Amino acid sequence: AALASGLQQLLDFDGDVAAAFGNTFQITHSFLDRSDTVDLVPGGADVLVTNANRDEFVRLYVEDVLVHSVKKQFDNFALGFRLVCGGPALALFAAEELELLLCGSPILDLTALESAATYAEYTPQSTVVRWLWAAVHALPPDRKKAFLHFVTGSDRVPIKGAGQLDIVIQRNGGDSDRLPTAMTCFSRLLLPEYASRERLEERLLRALEYGRGFGLV
């Protein structure tokens, strides 16, 4: 984040870049107790970064960080990946399609997740269930993913959408100060029958904040 912020500041600077920053086309990578110096262009130590060439400097810097500096590690990863997953079928996918296949959909459709949910000792019309879904729908996107992770052990959405997930919401006793818990192996949320929506929301948010765990039926 600091590197990205610094490069953006360089791009946005209104004054004399060379005088203010004093950068050259030579950069240094530090790792543990070792530092490596890299010339982004031939003789980079003698080439000042100016207003005219700063776009090129940032492009080469990012390319070095994301491509050249990890080339050895990525080549080994790619070799292993192809040994396990290689073959004619791999060539059928574009990069975006392969990402979707491996990582799932980036879109969490809570309406589809709610429609696919089943219940134990609750029904979709149970008051506490209605409170639960209202609270989850009101969460910001990152907390919605946290809810999915809490219940299923993963924040990834299947390639065919959240409706493919078989989550179960199970009653776990009456009103209580206990937090909701989850059996992630079975995508089962164990939810006490809280007496108020406020208590449910407070307990749910605290459970999402505190983390991950397994409950017992």
Residue pairs with C-beta under 8 A, 6 or more apart in sequence:
3 65
7 58
7 61
7 62
10 17
10 21
10 23
10 49
10 54
10 57
10 58
11 54
11 55
11 58
13 20
13 21
16 51
17 23
17 49
17 50
17 51
17 54
18 48
18 49
18 50
18 51
21 49
22 48
23 48
23 49
23 57
24 44
24 45
24 46
24 47
24 48
24 49
25 39
25 40
25 41
25 44
25 45
25 47
25 49
25 57
25 60
26 37
26 38
26 39
26 40
26 44
26 45
27 37
27 38
27 40
27 44
27 61
27 64
28 35
28 36
28 37
28 38
29 35
29 36
29 38
29 65
29 69
38 44
38 64
38 68
38 69
39 45
40 57
40 60
40 61
40 64
41 47
41 60
47 53
49 57
82 90
90 98
93 101
100 159
101 159
103 156
104 156
104 157
104 158
104 159
105 157
105 158
105 159
105 160
105 161
105 162
106 157
107 157
107 161
108 141
108 144
108 145
108 148
108 157
108 162
109 157
109 161
109 162
109 163
110 133
110 136
110 137
110 144
110 162
112 161
112 162
112 163
113 148
113 162
113 163
113 165
113 167
114 133
115 163
116 162
116 163
116 164
116 165
116 166
116 167
117 124
117 167
117 168
117 169
118 166
118 167
118 168
118 169
119 126
119 129
119 168
119 169
119 170
120 168
120 169
120 170
120 171
120 188
121 170
121 171
122 128
122 129
122 169
122 170
122 171
122 191
123 129
126 193
128 191
128 193
128 194
128 200
129 169
129 191
131 194
131 197
131 200
131 201
132 169
132 191
132 200
132 204
134 197
135 197
135 200
135 201
135 204
136 144
136 147
136 204
139 146
139 147
143 205
143 208
145 155
146 155
146 208
147 204
147 208
148 154
148 155
148 157
148 162
148 165
149 155
149 212
150 180
150 182
150 184
150 189
150 207
150 208
150 212
151 167
151 182
151 184
151 187
151 188
151 189
152 165
152 167
152 184
152 187
153 184
153 185
153 187
153 212
157 165
158 164
158 165
165 187
166 187
167 187
167 188
167 189
168 186
168 187
168 188
168 189
169 188
169 189
169 191
170 188
170 189
170 190
170 191
170 217
171 191
171 192
171 193
172 178
172 180
172 181
172 190
172 191
172 192
172 215
173 192
173 193
174 192
174 193
175 192
175 193
175 194
175 195
175 199
176 192
176 194
177 203
178 192
178 203
179 203
179 206
179 207
179 210
180 189
180 190
180 191
180 192
180 203
180 204
180 207
181 189
181 190
181 207
181 213
181 214
181 215
182 188
182 189
182 190
182 212
182 213
182 214
182 215
183 190
183 214
183 215
183 216
183 217
184 212
184 214
185 214
188 215
188 217
190 215
190 217
192 203
194 200
194 203
